Amino acid sequence: MNHSVKKVNMGVILCRHCNALIDTVDTNRIATFYGVCNQPECRQQRSVTNASIRDVTEEE
């Protein structure tokens, strides 16, 4: 008798711009993390967001 147990990752990493699933993570509970996927549109939004944050912090 084979009693193998399949492990299920309960954490997910989603793209903050398009909500695409980037990866799953082994966690002890359900968790959602956000990152940026490799789609050109999402990478473009990331660079625009980072530039805006730098502009604000440099003005202070």
C-alpha positions as CSV (number, residue, x, y, z in Angstrom):
1,M,0.0,0.0,0.0
2,N,1.4,3.4,-1.0
3,H,0.5,6.2,1.5
4,S,2.2,9.1,-0.3
5,V,1.1,12.6,0.7
6,K,1.3,15.4,-1.7
7,K,2.4,18.7,-0.1
8,V,0.3,21.7,-1.1
9,N,1.9,25.2,-1.0
10,M,-0.5,27.5,0.8
11,G,1.2,30.8,-0.2
12,V,1.0,32.5,-3.5
13,I,2.9,35.3,-5.2
14,L,0.7,37.4,-7.5
15,C,1.7,40.3,-9.8
16,R,0.6,43.5,-8.3
17,H,-0.3,44.9,-11.7
18,C,-2.1,42.1,-13.5
19,N,-2.8,39.6,-10.7
20,A,-1.0,36.8,-12.6
21,L,0.2,33.9,-10.6
22,I,4.0,34.2,-10.4
23,D,4.8,31.3,-8.0
24,T,3.7,29.4,-4.9
25,V,5.4,29.4,-1.6
26,D,5.6,26.8,1.2
27,T,3.9,28.5,4.2
28,N,2.2,27.3,7.3
29,R,-1.0,29.2,6.5
30,I,-2.7,30.8,3.6
31,A,-0.7,33.9,2.5
32,T,-0.7,36.2,-0.5
33,F,2.5,38.1,-1.5
34,Y,2.8,40.6,-4.3
35,G,5.6,41.1,-6.8
36,V,5.9,42.1,-10.5
37,C,5.7,39.5,-13.3
38,N,7.9,39.5,-16.4
39,Q,5.2,41.0,-18.7
40,P,6.6,44.1,-20.4
41,E,3.6,46.2,-19.4
42,C,4.0,45.3,-15.7
43,R,7.8,45.9,-15.8
44,Q,7.0,49.3,-17.4
45,Q,4.6,50.2,-14.6
46,R,7.1,49.1,-12.0
47,S,9.8,51.5,-13.5
48,V,7.3,54.4,-13.6
49,T,6.3,53.8,-10.0
50,N,9.9,53.6,-8.8
51,A,10.7,56.9,-10.6
52,S,7.7,58.6,-8.9
53,I,8.8,57.4,-5.5
54,R,12.3,58.7,-6.1
55,D,11.0,62.1,-7.2
56,V,9.0,62.5,-4.1
57,T,11.8,61.4,-1.7
58,E,14.4,63.6,-3.4
59,E,12.2,66.7,-3.1
60,E,12.0,66.4,0.7
